Amino acid sequence: MKRITLVGFGLLASSIAAAVKQAKLPTIVRAVSSANTLNRARELGLADEFFEYEAAEEWSKDSDLILLCGPILHILKCIDALSKITPQNPCLVSDIGSTKVEICKAGAKLLAPFRFVGSHPMAGSEKRGCEHHDPAIFENAYWFICPPEGTEESVYSPLLDLVKFVGANAVVFPPEHHDRTMAWVSHMPQMLSSTLAANIPERLLSHNYQHYAGRAFRDMTRIAASGWGMWHDISVTNRDEMVRALTEVRDGVDKTIEAMKKLNVVENGMPAGGIFGNPGAGSTEADNSAALADIFKAGNDGRASLFAPGRNASAAFFEVTVMLKDEPGALLAVMEPLAKAGINIRDIELMKVRENIAGTLLLAFKTQTAAARAIQILRDLGLEAKER
């Protein structure tokens, strides 16, 4: 591409720009944003041309690809501005919005030679703003592309080139399938997390007992810290599918409640069905836990299905766990020798940390060979490392 125009120069747009600049491509990067953001982008050297939103007639000229990167309702506003313009040259217009049906409907109204193909990269961070740009933020992420039915791949090849360049995995998807899928795997979990955190009972809060929450509760409510602004736009553009997903989960919770009501509780120090689920200890009742056991088994299978070989981009990683000592420099003792050996760590997570007790570090590698080399190097240094 000779010129890419990034409209809404936040984290993801600036990360694309940073990747282009880092690779020293001849592509001209055009930033479109507010005056303050443009000043910051100029200071960071992330773009070559700078325009404010209102100058749509100017920033839409001579672009091979226009990528709309703001919040969903702002993307729709930008599409409306472009709909009043007749471009002089062919130009692909796309977006990175988290819902697709409404955006693709609006994009379909753009005048030729504009061509609109919606898209959505499954990448991001809790950080905001171009100063937090990360050229590797799209690495190994899914990037959904939602062309109008019957569109030739050549029409959106500039977008495919961009997706490949930033290290993401392109998935061509109808807009309706995208929104229905995201409602379940992304939007509904956010609503559940927010609902869970919003309904901590007063009997806990009044005593500050919520501070005793374990990792499970903390993990399940982590995304409850998300800002409402973005989720307002997602909710109003994918309401029906989100309601459907939440209703399906509610039905599942109802089944779990009914299964638990059937359980024979402990009485006089002994489960009604006996310690091993058989009638015993003077009881003639069955254990009655089969329905709940079936739910757990279905949950095991559902979780395992997320990582089916060849179906999940992140499953390409090979994971290694390392036991850390509770002492200064413990992380450096792991990272430094791997860096010196030229082994690239693709992801890292500190899984367990307790004072005076060894923690567990999770490292992810692109290849099994890299993971095996890392294990051997760390073991040679006396560290406990193993495949996960």
N, C-alpha and C positions, 0 to 999 in steps of 0.2 A: 504494500500500500504506500502511496505517495503521501497521503495525509489522513490521519485519524482524528476525529473531533470527539472529545470526551465532555459531555454536558452534565454538570454536577460533579465538581472535582473533589470528591471526598476520598475515603479510604481506598475503595476498589478502583476508581478511576485513576487516582494517583499511583496506585500499585501497578496498573497496566503501563502508565507513562514511565514509571521508574524502570520497569522491565525493558521497555523499548530503549530508554537512554542507556541502561547498563549494557545492553547488547550492541550499542553504537550503530543501530539501524539507521538508514537514511530517511526513514519515515518522519514526516513533520507531525509533531503532537500539538494539537490545538486544545486549549483548556477553556471551558465555558463555566463561569461560576459567579459568585458575588465578588465585589471589589476586594474585600479583605482576604478571601481565599485566593484570589488571583495574585495578590501581592505576595502571599506566602509561597505559592507555587513558583512564582518568579524567583524568589529568594533561594528556593531549593533547587532551581534549575530543572524542573520537571516537565516544562513545556516550552514550545517555541513561539506560539501565538496565543494571545489572551483576549477573550471577549466576555462581556457581561451578558446575562440571559436575554435581555431585551433586544439585543442586536441579532436576532435570529436570521434576518436576511443576509447578514455578513458572515456569521459563523457556519452557516449551512452551505456556503459556496465552496466548490473545488474539493470536497471531501470524498474519499473512497468509502469511508465508513463513519457514520455518526452513531455514537453509542450513548444512550440516555441513561445516566447513572444516579439520578436522584431518587427520592421517595416515590412511591407509586403514583400518588395524586399529582406530584410535580412532573413525573414522566408524562402523564396524560395531558397536562397543561402544555408541555413542550411539543407533544405530537400535534396538539391543536394549533400551536404557533406555526409549525412546519406545514400544516394542511393549507395554510393561506399563502404558501410560497410555491412557485413553479421552478424547480431547479433547472439549471442550464445543462448539467451533465448527469449521467447516471450515478446514483448514490444509494448505497445500502444503509438503511436505518435500522438499528436494533436497540435493545435496552437490557438492563440487568434486574428488572423488577421481580419481586418474590411471588407475584401472581401473574397469570398470563392471559386469561380469557378476555378481560376487559381491555387490556393494553393491546392485544392483537386485533380486537375489533376496531379500536380507534386507529391503529396503524394501517389497517387495510384501506382506510379512506384517503391516505396520502396520494397526491397526484404523481403520475409518472413524469420523469424517470426516477423518482423516489421508489424504492422497493423496501417494504418493511418485513422483517423477520424477527419475532420476539425471542428473547433468550433469558436465561437465569443461571448464573454461576452459584453453586452451593459452597460459597466461601465467605469469610468475613471474620470479624473480631469484635470484641467489646469496645475497642478503641475507635475513635472517630477522627476525621480530619486528615488532610494530605500530609501533615508532618509525621504521621504514623505509617506512611506507605511501606509496603513490603513486596518486593518483586516476586517472592516465592509463595505468596498467599494463595495462589490458585493451584499450586502443585498437587497433582493427583486428585483434584476435586472433580465432581461431576459438573458439567456445564450443559444445561438443557437448551436446545435450540428448537423453536416452535414455528416452522414455516407454514404458510397457507397451504392447504391441500393441493397437491399437484405441482408444487414449486420445484423446479430443477435445482439440483445441488449447486450448480454453477452460479446461481443467483446469490447464494449466501456463502460462497467460497471464501471471501475475505474474512468472514466471521469464523469459519472453520480454521483458517490459517492462524487467526489470533488465539483461538482456544488452544490449538496445538503449541503455539509459540510460548504461551505462559505455563504450559505443563498440565493443563486440565484435560479431562476426558469428555468429548462431545457426545451427547445423547439426543437424538432427534425424536421429538415427542409432540403429539397433538396438544394444543393449549388446554383442552378440557381434561385430558389425561394428566397433564402436569398439575393442574389445580386440585384435582381429586386426590392425586398421590401426595402432594405437599400438605393437603389438609390433614392427612393421617400421619405422615412421618415428620412433619415440621410444625405446622400451625396448631394442631390439636395438642401436641406435647407442651407447647408454650402455654396454652390456655389451662391445661391441667396443672402445670408447675405454678402458674400464677394463682390458680384456685387453691391449690394445696397450701401455699405460703400465706394466702389471704385468710385462711380458715383455721389457723392455729387456735385451738379453743382457749377461752379465757381462763379455764382451770389450770392451764399450763403457764400462760402469759402472766397471770397474777403472781406467780411464784418464780418467774424467770426460768421455768423448767425447760423452755425451748433451747436453752444453751447446752443442754445435754444431748442434743441431736447428734446422731452418728453420721457416718459418711453417706449412708443410703439416703437419709432425709436431706442432707446438704446437697448431694448430687441431684436429687430429684427437684430441688427448688433453686438450683443455680441459675437457670434462665429466667426465674421470676424477677431477677434484677433488670431485665430488659426494659428499655424505654417504651412508653405508650405511643409516642408519635409514629414510629414505623408500624407498630402493630395495629394502630387505628386504620391505616391504609390497607393493610393486609386483610383485616376483618371486614371492612366495607366492600372489598372487591372479591372476597371469597367466602362470604358469610354462609351461604347455603351448604357448601361442601364441608365447612368447619362444623356447622351444626350437625350435619349427618355423622361426621366422625366422632364428635363428642357424644352423640346419642348412642352410637354403637359401643363406645367405651362404657357409657352408663349402663347399657344392657349387660355388658360383661361384668361390671361391678355388682350389679344386682344378682347375677348368677353366683358370683363368689360369696356374697352375703348369704344367699340361700344355702349354699354348700356348707358354709360355716355353721349355720343354724342347726344343721343336721348332726353336727359333731356331738358325741357323748363326752361331756366334760368330766374332769377329774373330781371324784367324790371320795371322801375318806382316804385321801392319799393314793388312790388307784384309779386309772382310767376305766370307764365303764366297760370297755372292750378288752381290758387286760393290757399289760405293758407292751405286748407284741401285736396288738390289734386283734387278738383272739378272745373269745369269751373266757373269762377266768375270774379269779378272786371272788367267787361267789356270784358273778354277774352272768346273765344269759343274753345280754345285749351285744349286738355286733358293734364294731368300731365306728362304722358309718363315715369314714373319712375318704371313701373312694372318689366321691364327686370332687372334693377339693384336690385330691391327688391327681385326678385327670386334668384339672386346671393348671396345676404346677407342671405336669408333663407337657401340656400344650404350650405353656410359657417357655419351657426349655427348648421345644422344637421351634417356636417362633423366633426366639433369640438366636438360635443356631442358624436359622435361615438367612439372617442378616449378613452372614459371613460365608455364604455358599461360594465355593471356588469359581472364579470367573465372572461372578455377578456383582461384586462390590469392589470399587476401585481401591478402597483403603485396604482390602484384603491382600493386596499385592505386597504389603509390608511384612517383614519378618521381625518378630518382637523378641526382645531379650530383657530379662529382669536381672537387676544387680542389687545386692544387699549393700546398703550404705552404713558406715559407722557414724555415730553421733559425735562428730568432731569437726573443727574448722578444716576446710579444704577437701571435704569428702567428695563433693561434686567435681571439683577440679581434678581429683585423683582418677576419676573415671573419664572425664571428657578430654583432658589433655593428651593422654597416650593414644586415644583413638584419633584425635586430630593430627598428631604427629605421624600416625600410620597412614594418613590420607583416607580414612574411613568416614564417609558422609552419613551423619545421623539425620534421618528424615523427620522424626518426631520424638518428643521427649515428654514424659509425665512423671511427676513425683507422686507415687501412689500411696505410700504410707509414711507418715512422719510422726514420731512420738519422742518426747524428750527423754534422753538417756537410753533410748532403744533404737536399734538399727532401723533405718527406713528402707523402702523399696523404690528403686528407680526403674522406670520402663523406657526402653529405647527401641526405636523402630528403624529398620534398614530396608532399602529397596530390594536387595537380593539376599538369598540364603547364604551365599558365599561371604558377603560383607558381615552378616550376622555371626557366622561361624568364626571369622577372623577376629571379630570384636570379643567374642567369648574367650577365645584362646589367649588374646592379649591381656584381658582382664584377669583371667585365671592365673596367668604367669606372674601377675603382680600381687597374687594372693587374695584377690577379690572373688566373692561367690557370684558367679554369673551363669545363667542357664537360659535355654529357649523357653519361651512362655507356652 
